[in-house]
Amino acid sequence: MRNVYLGIDTSNYTTSTAVLHERDKSVVQQKKLLPVKQGELGLRQSDAVFHHTQQIPDLLDALWSDDYVPKAVGVSVKPRDAEGSYMPCFSVGAGIARVVAKTHGIPLYSFSHQSGHIGAALYGAGRLDLLSHPFIAFHVSGGTTEAVLVRPDKERIFTAEIVSCSLDLKGGQAVDRVGVMLGLSFPAGKELEQLALQWKQPCKVKASVKGQDFSLSGIENQCKKLLETGHPKEEIARFCLDSILAALDYAAQTFNVSVVDKGVKTTTQYSWETKATAKAKGTGFLYWTDEYGNIVSTYKTYYFKVVKDTTLTAVYTTDVSSPTSEKAFIKTNFAEKGDDGSLTFYSERCVNYKSYKILSHGILLAPSSAVGNDYNTLYNSLVCSGGNSKVLVYDKPVAEGQTTSKCYGLFTVAIPESYLTANGLGGELWYARAYVLVETADGKLEYHYGDIGEYDLSQEKAQFVRRTDVKNDNLLVQSAD
């Protein structure tokens, strides 16, 4: 006799049954797609329920062996773990599972369809160890396209919280609609993938995003336009899948923001460029510092866009011997290439507006072939007035009236493609350094420089290679008079 665990899932497209053998942890399955007429894009729920009812007895009969001893039953009962999540087709599997569990006097475990996907992916990849800590999972189907934050849970094994999702069309819907448009059968995933693999050239795609979420509704129309203008079916299939992957790549960009206030640390995950808040709750607050010790804001409630992992610590009068500083603090972050060929650098600054007025800010750029890679040399040569013709200065003046409001937080410098092309940027490692030009209270002009980042501009995303970390007291100040 062989002890086994029975699993059942009756989703909107497939009737699925499986047993896990207790002895060697092997899995045997029987599944069957629900029948969809040629040219149609799915089933009504009433038809799905009917076909599940017809198919599941035959599948269980083919799956089961006379020497099986069922020890427990697991079944999908709803699309995802959320209040109000419901789809009638899951009632077929839930009913069968209840009967089996009751008849054999064994435990019944209910899960969501999404949890089943996550668990099956981990099992198939041999990575069940990931369940011991948080990770990001992607669920892409005809009814769901989400990036979810998975966390361990003692009672439910794990929980899944949406961090990014499609606001309209789902990935599977886009695949099936484009596939049927190209004359493929429904569901079209496998055939569309085979077509796409035959197109070897990359397709130029762009994710349509809104905040941390994205939209897939434009893919069908774009593919239809390509078909009407005579583009090969292989190219259209590749364009469809690459467009979905671009959106998922955007959703994958999540970052940890840790806030330390009065010794208490809280960590939250954010998607790329979402707005985050650090709020100090104690009295005698001075400023926020980042993981490098740099001051990033003197506001008690600090709003900023998330572009990387970071740790912010609230500093109070009781924490420092000298609570005030006249220096400006600059930090160079990473760069991003745009679809228009531009290059945008993200940096942060904290300038004492009572001591300074910001006149402009910008980015210094120099190729490693021109300035070397010795930090001491870089520190003093990557400056606005160093006399090195290989150091490019891209300056962005600050509008009159914004010289105090622009003193804190994130700032960006976008360099157009024409400037990059004219100066030969790309193809090697480049060093970049953010700076601000300020006017002091007594009318003197000063450049305040940040730390130095190293970038591989030959990569599609201007890969940030490393950072030369600089503490506040080492940041360079240079007279501009």
N, C-alpha and C positions, 0 to 999 in steps of 0.2 A: 504493500500500500504506500502511496506517495502523498504527503501533505502538500496542499497547494492553497494559494490565495487567488480568488477570482476578482477580476476587474471588468467593469462594464461602463461604456460611454456611448450615449446616443445623441450625437451632436446634430447640427443642421445639415451635414453633408455625408456622414459616415456612421454606420453601425459597427461598433468595435467591442470585441471581447478578448480577454487574455487571462492566462494563469501564470503565477510566479511559483516556481518549485522551491520549497523550503530548503531542500538539501543542498542544491548547487546554485541557487538564486538565478537559474535560467528562466527565460520567458518564452511562452508559446502563445501565439495570437491567431485570431480569425477575425477578419473585418471585411466590410463590403460597402462600397459607395452607394448612396441613394440614387436611384435612376432619375435623370433629368433629360427631357426631350431635347433633341438637337436644335441649337439656336436659342434656347432659353437660358436665363441667367440665374436659375435657382428654383427653389421649391417653396410653396406656401407651407406654413407650419402644420396645417391639417394633413397635407400630403406627406410631409416628413414623418409625422406620427404614424400614419398608416403604413408606410414602407418599413419603418423600424419594427413595427408589430409583426410584419410579414417576414422580415429577415432575421431577427434575433433568435428564434427557435432553431433555425437551420445552422446558424453560426455556433450556438452553444452545443448543439449535437455534434458538430464536426470538431469542436474544441475538446470536449469532455472525454475522459477515459474512465473505464469502469474501476480502475484502481486508485482514482483520485479521492482524497479525503479533504474536503474544503475546511479551512481553518478560519477564514474571515472573507468578507466581501467588501470591496471598495467600489463606489459608483459616483459618477458626475451627476449633480442634481440641479446645477444652474450655470450660467455662462461664467460669472466671476464672483469673487467674494465681496459683494456690495449689497447694501440694502435695496430691495426692489429688483435685483437681477433675476430675470425669469425668462424661460423659453419653453413652450409646451413639449418640444421633442425630448427633453431630458426626463420627462415623466415616465416614458416607456422604460428606460433603463432603471430608473429609481424603483418602479413597481416590481420589475423582475428581481432586482437585488433584495428588496424587502421579503419577497416570497422565499428566495433561496436561504436568506439568513434565518428567517423564522422556522422554516422546515428543518434546517440542520442544527438549529440552536447555536449559531455562531455570531460573532460581532459584525455589525454593519457600520462601515465608515463612509461618510458622505463628504465629497469634495466638490470644488468648482471645476468646470472644464479648463479654465485658465491654470489652476493649480496642477491639474493633471498634465498639461503641456509642460509646465516648468519641471515637475518631477520626472517626467519621461525624458526630457532633454538632458537633465543631470545624470539620470541612470544610463542613458545611451552613450553619453560622453565619458562615463566613468568618473564623474565629478560630484558624487553625493557629498563629498567633504565640504563643498561650498555652502551647504546648509548650516554650517556652524557659525557663519558670519554674514553680514549684509552684502548684497551684490545687485547689479542691474540685470534684469532679464527682458527679452523682447518677445512679445506675443503678436504675431502677424498672421491674420486669417481673414476670412470673408466678413466676419462680424466684429473683429477687434484688431486694432493696430496701436499698440501701446508699448512704452518703456516703463517698467515697474521696478520699484525698489523692493527687493525681497529681504525680509528680516527673519531670523530664527524666532520660533514661538513654541513654548513648551506644550501648549494644548493642541495647537493646530499644525505643528511641525514648522510652518512658516506662514508669514503674511505677505501680501503683495499690495503696495501702494503706488498708484499712478504718479509718475513724475513728468511724463510727456505723452501726448497721444494725437491721433489724427482728429481734426475738428469736423471732418465731413466724410468723404469716401474712405473706405478701409483698404488696406493693401491687397487683400484677397479679391475684393470687389474690382479694384483697378485691373488686376491681373486677368480676371475672368472676362471683364467687359472688353478689354483690348484683345484678349485671346479669341473671343467669339467674333469680334470685328475682323480678325484675321482668318476666320474660318476654322478655328480650332474647336474641339469638343469641350464641354463643360463637365467638371472644373478644368481650367486650362493651364494650371500651374506647370505641370511636367512638360507639356508640349511647348509652352511659351519659353521655358528655360532652355530646352533643346534648340529652339530657333535662335535665342539670344546668344548662345555659345558659338554659333556659326558666324557672328559678326565680331570681328577682331578689333575694330577701331573703337576707341572710347567715344562716348556720346557726351555732348556738353549739356549738362543738366544743372538745375538749381533748385534747392529746397525752398518751398513757399512756407514761411514760418510766421508765427504770431506769438510773441512771448516765448514760452518754453514749449509750445505746441506747434503743429504743422498742418498743412492742408495738402490733400492728394487729389482733390476734385479736378484740377486742371490737366492731369495726366491723360485722361480719356480724350479730351478735346485736342490736345497736342498730338497724340498718336493718330487721331482721325485726320488731322491736317497733314501729317507726314504721309499717310496712306493716300490721300487725295492728290498729293503732289508727286506721287510716283516713287516714294522711297521704298526700298526693299523691306519685306516683312521681317527679315532677320534684324535689320537695323531698328525697326519699330519695337520689336520684342526687347532688344537690348536697351533701348531708350526707356521703355516702361519700367523694367527692373532696376535700371540705374537711378531712375527718378525716385523710386521707393527707397532704395538704399541711401540716397542722398539725405532723405528725410530722417531715416533711422540713424544715420551718422550724426546728424544734428542732435537728435534725441539722446544719443549716447554720451554727449558732452556734459557730464555732471561733475560737480566739484563739492568738496567738503569745506564748509566754513565753520570754524570753531571760534566761539566767543568766550573769553575768560573775564569774569567780573567778580571781584572780591574772592578770588580763589575758586569760584564755581565755573566749571567748563561745560558748555553745551555745544553740540555739533549738529549741524543741519546740512542736508544735501540740496544743491541747487543745480538747475540747468544753466547752460551758457547764457550769459548776459541777462539773467533774471535779476530783479531788484532784491537786495537783501538789506537787513537793518541790524545794526549793533546798538544796543541801548544800555547805557550805564545806569545803575539804580542807586548807587551810593552818593554820599555828599562829599564835597571836596574834589570832584572830578577835574582832571587836567586835560588828558588827551588819550587817544587810542594809538597803540603801537602794533606793528605787524610782527610776523615771525622772525624778522631780521632786526627788530629793535627800532625800526624807523617809525617816526610819528606819521600817521596818515590822516588824522582829523582831530580837531579840538572841540568838535560838537559832541554833546552828551548823547544825542541820538544821531547816529551816523548812517546815512543811506548811501549805498554804493551798488555798482553792477558787478556780478560775479563773473570773473574771467579765468580763475585758477583756484586751486586749493589755497586756503589762507587761514591764519590764526590771528585774531585780534584780541588784545589785552587792554583792559581799562586801567589807566594809571591815575592814582589819586595823590593828593598832597602829602599823605602819610607814606607814600612809596618812594619819594625822591627828596634829595636834600636841596636841589635847586629847581623849583617848580616852573620857572619861566625860561624861555629860550628865544633868541632873536634870529636863529637860523631858519632857512627854508629847507624842506626835506623833499627830495625827488626820488622816485623809484621807477625803473624801467621794466615794463612787463614784456609780453610777447607781441608778435605781429600777425596779421591775417591778410591773405591775398583776396581781393574782390574779383567778381566776375568781369568787371570792366578793366582788369589789369592793374588796379591801384593796390597800394600796400598801406595798411593802417596799423600804426603802432599804438598800443595801449599802455599808458603810464599813469602814475599816481603822484600827487604832490600835496604838501601841507605848508602853506606860507602864512606867516604872521601878518595879517592885513593891517595891524596897527603900526608895523615897522616898515612894510613894503607895499608897493603898488606894482602889480604884474603888468608888464608892457607886452610881452610876447612869450610864447613857449614853442618848443620844437624838438627835432631829433637830429642828432649828429650821426653820420654813417661813414664807415671806412672799411675797405676790404682788408682781410687778414694779410694779403700779399703786400699791402702798402704799409701797414703799421705793426706787423708781427703779432705775436700772441703773448708777449710778456706783460703781466698785469701792471707792473710799475711804470712801464713805458706807456701803456694805454691810458693809465690814469691821468697822466700829465699831457699827453699828445692829442687825445680825443676831446678837443675843446674848440670853442668858436673862433678864437683868435690865435691859434697855434702856428699859423703860417704854413701848414701842410696842405698843399693843393689837392691831395687825395682824400682829405676829410670833407665830406659834403655836409652842408648845413641847410636843413629845411626848416624855415622859421614860419610860425603861424601867429600873427599879431592878435592881441586880445582887444576886443572892441571897447571903445570908451564907454564908461559906465558899468563895465563888467570886471574892472580891475580888482575889486574886492570880492565880488560874488564868485569869481573863478579861482579862489585861493585854495580850495580843498577838494580832495577826492580824485576821481578818475578823469583823465583828459586824453583825447585822442588826436593824433596827427595823421591825416590821410595824404599820402604822396601819390599823385596821379601817374598813370602809366607813361605819359610823355616824359616826365622827369626821370623815371626809372630807366627808360630806354636811352635817353640822351646821355645819362651818366653811367650806363653799362652795369646797372645793379642786377645781380643774379649770377648763378653758375659757380659760386664759391661761398666761403664763410665770410660774413660781414659782422662788424661790431656796431652796436647802436647804443646811444646814450641820450636819455631825455634831459632837457634843461629848461630853466625859466630865466627870462631877463626881467629884473626888477629895478625899481627906483626906490632908494632908501629915503627915510624921512628927511635927511639933509640934502637930497637932490643928487646923490651919487648913483651911478648905474652899476649893477653887478650881475654876473652870470652865476647861477646856482645849478650845479650838475648832479645828476643822479648816478646810480651804479651802472655797470656796463653789461649789456646782454649780448650773447653771441647767437647768430641766426644763420641757418642754411637757406638762402633765398632760392636755391635751385629746386626746392621741394614745393609741391602745390600749395601747402599751407604755411610756407615760411617757417619751417620747423625751428623752434627755440631749442638750441643745443644745451646751453648752460648759462648760469648767471654768475658774474663775479660779485659776490655779496659784499656790500659795504655798509658799515655801521654809520649811524647818524654823525658821530664826531669825526668821521673820515671823509664826508662828502666835500667835494671841492667847491670853493667860492673864488671867483676871479673878477677883478675889476674890468668894467667895459668902457670906462672913460678913456 
